[in-house]
């Protein structure tokens, strides 16, 4: 609805005309009539909706791992998932995150207000073996000198956590598994330390796996209770690796007694992936020419 201010200027929408002011000038803009969307536009819109749906499911199940995030994390994750899907060699309607090139998600930070490179002076190393064995290391570092600490809180200790999480979206009901995880606490002191971790856990064939790494700070009160920092700039979480779990990898692990089952139970997740893919297929069928 358009309104007139005390200076006689009109603001807002009246029918298909929008009124606004820029300085002392009154500007009137006529909105275009209904635009007919092309098939490509409709398909791209549906696919971006698919990417947003899968990104939302990822945010929900990953929430325990990233704790805090920056204000634009949702938009950044939507864009990253969409970029992954577009990199697939398949056509729109025949692809989702399971067909995607997952590289745009590798290195994804959930909180750009707390970049790892600002807080930790050494770089983590990850290696994924052909059979799915995962190796992680954080090279030798000085706990006091190579880590940045909150300055607006009492003395804080720190804890690194690494987790492997798997997802499957393509069933009517999707699933999530916590494959493996480990935490490494350190007291705030002038001392050398390092982290070396190997995970041998069976991975579900056809699923997508994320390797997530985080750092958390906390102090202990007089009741020996852990009090985490309230400074959002000290909640870093990053996706170190993202990969597809192939059938060959899963079979190799099943036949290897060195691999144990996942540490977590299978948990249902809802992403509406199947329905959106059906909607895209239905749209393509309606506009496809009838072949004689």
C-alpha positions as CSV (number, residue, x, y, z in Angstrom):
1,X,0.0,0.0,0.0
2,X,1.3,3.5,-0.9
3,X,1.4,6.2,1.7
4,X,2.1,9.9,1.5
5,X,4.6,11.4,4.0
6,X,4.5,14.9,5.6
7,X,6.6,16.3,2.7
8,X,4.1,15.1,0.1
9,X,6.3,12.3,-1.1
10,X,4.6,8.9,-1.9
11,X,6.2,5.7,-0.7
12,X,5.1,2.1,-1.4
13,X,3.1,0.2,-4.0
14,X,0.0,1.3,-5.8
15,X,-1.4,-1.2,-8.2
16,X,1.6,-2.1,-10.4
17,X,3.5,1.1,-9.6
18,X,6.1,1.4,-6.9
19,X,6.9,4.9,-5.4
20,X,10.1,5.7,-3.6
21,X,12.4,8.7,-3.0
22,X,16.1,9.2,-3.6
23,X,17.3,12.4,-1.9
24,X,14.8,15.1,-3.0
25,X,13.6,13.2,-6.0
26,X,10.4,11.2,-6.3
27,X,10.9,8.0,-8.2
28,X,8.1,6.0,-9.8
29,X,8.7,2.5,-11.1
30,X,6.3,0.4,-13.0
31,X,6.4,-3.3,-12.2
32,X,6.6,-5.7,-15.2
33,X,3.6,-7.8,-16.0
34,X,3.5,-11.5,-15.4
35,X,6.6,-13.1,-16.8
36,X,6.3,-16.5,-18.4
37,X,9.0,-18.8,-17.0
38,X,10.9,-21.0,-19.4
39,X,11.3,-24.7,-18.7
40,X,15.0,-24.1,-17.8
41,X,14.0,-21.4,-15.3
42,X,11.5,-23.7,-13.6
43,X,13.9,-26.7,-13.5
44,X,16.6,-24.5,-12.0
45,X,14.3,-23.2,-9.4
46,X,13.2,-26.7,-8.4
47,X,16.7,-27.9,-8.2
48,X,17.8,-25.0,-6.0
49,X,14.9,-25.9,-3.8
50,X,16.3,-29.4,-3.7
51,X,19.7,-28.1,-2.7
52,X,18.2,-25.9,0.0
53,X,16.2,-28.9,1.3
54,X,19.2,-31.1,1.6
55,X,21.3,-28.3,3.1
56,X,18.6,-27.7,5.7
57,X,18.6,-31.4,6.6
58,X,22.4,-31.2,7.0
59,X,22.2,-28.2,9.2
60,X,19.7,-29.9,11.5
61,X,21.6,-33.1,12.0
62,X,25.0,-31.3,12.2
63,X,23.8,-28.9,14.9
64,X,25.4,-30.7,17.8
65,X,28.8,-30.4,16.1
66,X,28.9,-26.7,15.2
67,X,27.2,-25.2,18.3
68,X,27.6,-21.6,17.0
69,X,27.5,-20.3,13.4
70,X,27.8,-17.0,11.6
71,X,24.7,-15.1,10.4
72,X,25.1,-16.2,6.8
73,X,25.9,-19.8,7.3
74,X,22.6,-21.1,6.0
75,X,22.9,-19.2,2.8
76,X,26.5,-20.3,2.4
77,X,25.7,-23.9,2.9
78,X,22.7,-23.7,0.4
79,X,25.1,-22.2,-2.2
80,X,27.8,-24.9,-1.5
81,X,25.3,-27.8,-1.8
82,X,23.9,-26.2,-5.0
83,X,27.4,-25.9,-6.5
84,X,28.1,-29.6,-5.7
85,X,24.9,-30.7,-7.4
86,X,25.5,-28.5,-10.5
87,X,28.9,-30.1,-10.9
88,X,27.3,-33.4,-11.5
89,X,27.4,-34.7,-15.1
90,X,23.8,-35.8,-14.9
91,X,20.8,-33.8,-16.0
92,X,18.5,-31.8,-13.7
93,X,16.0,-34.1,-12.1
94,X,18.5,-37.0,-12.3
95,X,20.9,-35.6,-9.7
96,X,21.1,-34.6,-6.1
97,X,23.9,-34.5,-3.5
98,X,24.5,-38.3,-4.0
99,X,25.6,-37.6,-7.6
100,X,27.5,-34.4,-6.8
101,X,31.1,-33.4,-6.7
102,X,31.5,-32.8,-3.0
103,X,34.7,-30.7,-3.3
104,X,32.8,-27.4,-2.7
105,X,32.0,-28.7,0.8
106,X,35.6,-29.6,1.8
107,X,36.9,-26.9,4.0
108,X,33.4,-25.4,4.7
109,X,33.5,-23.3,7.9
110,X,30.2,-23.2,9.9
111,X,31.4,-20.1,11.7
112,X,33.4,-17.6,9.7
113,X,33.6,-15.4,12.8
114,X,36.0,-18.1,14.2
115,X,38.4,-19.2,11.5
116,X,40.7,-22.0,12.4
117,X,43.7,-20.4,10.8
118,X,43.3,-17.5,13.2
119,X,43.0,-19.6,16.3
120,X,45.4,-22.5,15.6
121,X,48.8,-22.0,14.1
122,X,49.3,-25.6,12.9
123,X,47.3,-27.2,10.1
124,X,45.5,-30.5,10.5
125,X,46.3,-33.4,8.2
126,X,43.8,-35.9,6.9
127,X,44.2,-39.0,4.8
128,X,41.5,-41.3,3.6
129,X,42.6,-44.8,2.5
130,X,40.9,-46.7,-0.4
131,X,39.2,-49.1,2.1
132,X,37.7,-46.2,4.1
133,X,40.2,-46.1,6.9
134,X,40.6,-42.5,8.0
135,X,43.7,-41.0,9.5
136,X,43.9,-37.6,11.2
137,X,46.8,-35.7,12.8
138,X,47.4,-32.3,14.2
139,X,51.2,-31.8,14.1
140,X,53.2,-30.9,17.3
141,X,52.0,-27.6,18.8
142,X,52.5,-25.6,22.0
143,X,49.2,-25.6,23.9
144,X,49.8,-22.1,25.2
145,X,51.7,-20.4,22.4
146,X,50.2,-21.9,19.3
147,X,46.5,-21.5,20.3
148,X,44.6,-18.2,20.6
149,X,42.4,-18.0,23.7
150,X,39.5,-15.8,24.7
151,X,40.7,-12.7,26.6
152,X,37.4,-11.7,28.0
153,X,37.0,-14.8,30.2
154,X,38.8,-16.6,33.0
155,X,41.6,-19.0,32.1
156,X,40.2,-21.5,29.5
157,X,41.2,-25.0,28.7
158,X,40.6,-26.4,25.2
159,X,39.2,-29.5,23.6
160,X,39.5,-30.7,19.9
161,X,36.8,-33.0,18.6
162,X,36.7,-34.9,15.3
163,X,33.7,-36.8,14.1
164,X,32.7,-38.8,11.0
165,X,29.0,-38.5,10.1
166,X,27.2,-40.3,7.2
167,X,23.9,-39.3,5.5
168,X,21.5,-40.9,3.0
169,X,18.8,-38.8,1.5
170,X,17.3,-41.0,-1.3
171,X,14.9,-43.2,0.6
172,X,11.4,-42.1,1.4
173,X,12.8,-41.5,4.8
174,X,16.5,-40.6,4.9
175,X,19.1,-41.7,7.5
176,X,22.0,-40.4,9.4
177,X,24.8,-42.3,11.2
178,X,27.4,-41.1,13.7
179,X,30.2,-43.3,12.4
180,X,33.0,-42.4,14.8
181,X,34.2,-39.6,17.0
182,X,37.0,-38.7,19.4
183,X,37.8,-35.7,21.7
184,X,41.2,-34.5,22.8
185,X,41.2,-32.2,25.9
186,X,44.2,-30.1,26.8
187,X,44.9,-27.9,29.9
188,X,46.0,-24.4,29.1
189,X,49.7,-24.6,29.8
190,X,53.1,-24.1,28.2
191,X,53.5,-27.6,26.9
192,X,54.0,-29.5,23.6
193,X,51.3,-31.7,22.3
194,X,50.1,-33.5,19.1
195,X,47.1,-35.5,18.0
196,X,47.1,-38.7,16.0
197,X,43.9,-40.6,15.4
198,X,42.9,-43.5,13.2
199,X,39.3,-44.6,12.5
200,X,38.3,-48.0,11.3
201,X,34.5,-48.1,11.2
202,X,32.1,-49.7,8.7
203,X,30.5,-47.1,6.4
204,X,27.0,-47.5,4.8
205,X,27.2,-48.1,1.1
206,X,25.7,-45.3,-1.0
207,X,25.8,-42.7,1.8
208,X,27.7,-39.4,2.0
209,X,30.3,-39.0,4.7
210,X,31.5,-35.8,6.3
211,X,34.6,-35.5,8.6
212,X,34.0,-32.6,11.0
213,X,36.6,-30.9,13.1
214,X,35.9,-28.5,16.0
215,X,37.6,-26.6,18.8
216,X,35.9,-25.6,22.1
217,X,37.1,-23.6,25.1
218,X,35.8,-23.9,28.6
219,X,36.8,-23.1,32.2
220,X,36.0,-25.0,35.4
221,X,34.1,-23.3,38.3
222,X,34.5,-23.9,42.0
223,X,32.0,-26.8,41.8
224,X,34.2,-28.4,39.1
225,X,31.5,-27.7,36.4
226,X,32.6,-27.0,32.9
227,X,31.7,-23.5,31.8
228,X,32.1,-22.9,28.0
229,X,33.1,-19.6,26.6
230,X,30.3,-17.2,25.5
231,X,32.5,-15.6,22.9
232,X,31.1,-16.6,19.5
233,X,34.5,-15.9,17.9
234,X,35.9,-19.0,19.6
235,X,33.6,-21.6,18.2
236,X,35.4,-22.9,15.1
237,X,34.0,-25.9,13.2
238,X,35.0,-27.1,9.7
239,X,34.3,-29.9,7.3
240,X,37.7,-31.5,6.8
241,X,36.6,-34.0,4.2
242,X,33.5,-35.0,2.3
243,X,33.2,-38.2,0.2
244,X,30.8,-40.8,-1.3
245,X,30.8,-44.2,0.2
246,X,31.1,-46.7,-2.6
247,X,29.8,-50.2,-2.6
248,X,33.3,-51.5,-3.1
249,X,34.5,-49.6,0.0
250,X,31.6,-51.0,2.1
251,X,32.2,-54.6,1.0
252,X,35.9,-54.4,1.7
253,X,35.2,-53.2,5.2
254,X,32.6,-55.9,5.9
255,X,35.2,-58.6,5.0
256,X,37.9,-57.0,7.1
257,X,37.7,-57.9,10.9
258,X,39.7,-54.8,11.7
259,X,36.6,-52.6,11.0
260,X,33.9,-52.3,13.7
261,X,30.4,-51.0,13.2
262,X,29.4,-47.3,13.6
263,X,29.4,-46.0,17.2
264,X,25.9,-44.5,16.7
265,X,22.5,-45.9,15.8
266,X,20.7,-45.2,12.5
267,X,18.6,-42.1,12.9
268,X,15.8,-41.0,10.6
269,X,16.1,-37.6,8.8
270,X,13.5,-35.9,6.6
271,X,14.6,-34.0,3.6
272,X,11.8,-34.4,1.0
273,X,14.4,-35.2,-1.6
274,X,12.4,-38.0,-3.2
275,X,9.3,-35.8,-3.7
276,X,11.2,-32.9,-5.2
277,X,12.9,-35.3,-7.7
278,X,9.5,-36.6,-8.6
279,X,8.2,-33.0,-9.1
280,X,11.1,-32.3,-11.5
281,X,10.5,-35.5,-13.4
282,X,6.8,-34.7,-13.7
283,X,7.6,-31.2,-15.0
284,X,10.0,-32.6,-17.6
285,X,7.4,-35.2,-18.7
286,X,4.7,-32.5,-19.2
287,X,6.8,-30.4,-21.5
288,X,8.6,-33.1,-23.4
289,X,7.4,-33.5,-27.0
290,X,5.4,-36.6,-27.7
291,X,7.4,-39.0,-29.9
292,X,5.5,-41.0,-32.5
